[in-house]
Amino acid sequence: MSGQEIFVIVVVVLLLFGADKLPSLAKGFAKSMREFRKATDDIKREFEESTREIRQDINEVTQTITKDVTEFSDNLSKEVNEVATNISNDITEVSENIKKDADDIADNIRKEVNEVTDDVSKDVNEVSDEIDKDLKQVSDN
């Protein structure tokens, strides 16, 4: 309220009740204001006390949830790392098996090629010997 509004209220009160009742009215008004302030302070205190308990409950719930989420996250990370390690080991094992199988196949192919080469060389030598023999017979005739 501004100063002019208070002045108007005082004048209206003075006109309505007179100058002799003004001190008792002011005293009653002051008493009413003290009681109102006391009631307001009591309400504020009650509100703070009740919300303090609620805030404590909320903080406890928040801490519990944070702890649970952290534990879950840690467990999930651990499991993901284990799965990744297992997959890596499996891939390495499969890769080694494939390499071994490929080396075995290459060795078998080399053996077979050498055998075929030996057989072809043997056959070529036999045919060459036969041709030489036939040529010798023809030249002797």
Buried (B, 14 or more C-beta within 10 A) or exposed (E): EEEEEEEEEEEEBEEEEEEEEEEEBEEEEEEEEEEEEEEEEEEEEEEEEEEEEEEEEEEEEEEEEEEEEEEEEEEEEEEEEEEEEEEEEEEEEEEEEEEEEEEEEEEEEEEEEEEEEEEEEEEEEEEEEEEEEEEEEEEEE
